[in-house]
Amino acid sequence: MRVMEAFLRRRGHRVRDWGLGVNDGNARRLRSLLTGVVDAAVQQHAEPVVLVGWSLGGYLAREFARDQPHGVRGIVTLGSPVVGGPRYTATAERYRSQGHDLDAIERSVKERYQTPLRVPVTAVYSKRDGIVAWLACIDRWSPTVRNLEVSETHLGLVLSPRVFGIVAEAIEQE
């Protein structure tokens, strides 16, 4: 995400890292920690923020905004599994080996759709992803989501000038 951060700064956007270190996959804990990050950014700039997240980071940003939309103006997700959770990723076996119940996670993800998203979301996905199943990145139920297909790989989603342009455009529109 550092390359994308640099690009967005050059475009005049105020950008900050989430400051929570490495994404360890504990979605519930990390989502709750985002409250402090978002609140600090909103206070610092006196306006709602746009959250940009890659892979699980996009899911976390989106679900944070589902629960706490007040400080969020928009979301951009990049190759984020928004349907079914880790079951539809290359990391499924790692989650299983750590004792996670993938069926329970999938049910939990599905239950969250009972609370509608109230902020606009641009969901970027690729059939060439290789890490996250592209169908798991498409939200067909939330009217505030715009799904956009690109041709990059999972890593390419955070290195591609084309995707950078899509992210910048989404930030500037939302």
Sequence and secondary structure as in RCSB ss.txt:
>XXXX:A:sequence
MRVMEAFLRRRGHRVRDWGLGVNDGNARRLRSLLTGVVDAAVQQHAEPVVLVGWSLGGYLAREFARDQPHGVRGI
VTLGSPVVGGPRYTATAERYRSQGHDLDAIERSVKERYQTPLRVPVTAVYSKRDGIVAWLACIDRWSPTVRNLEV
SETHLGLVLSPRVFGIVAEAIEQE
>XXXX:A:secstr
 HHHHHHHHHTT       S S  S HHHHHHHHHHHHHHHHHHHTS EEEEEETHHHHHHHHHHHH GGGEEEE
EEES   SSGGGGBTTHHHHHHTT  HHHHHHHHHHHTTS   S EEEEEETT SSB GGGG  SS TTEEEEEE
   TGGGGT HHHHHHHHHHHHH 
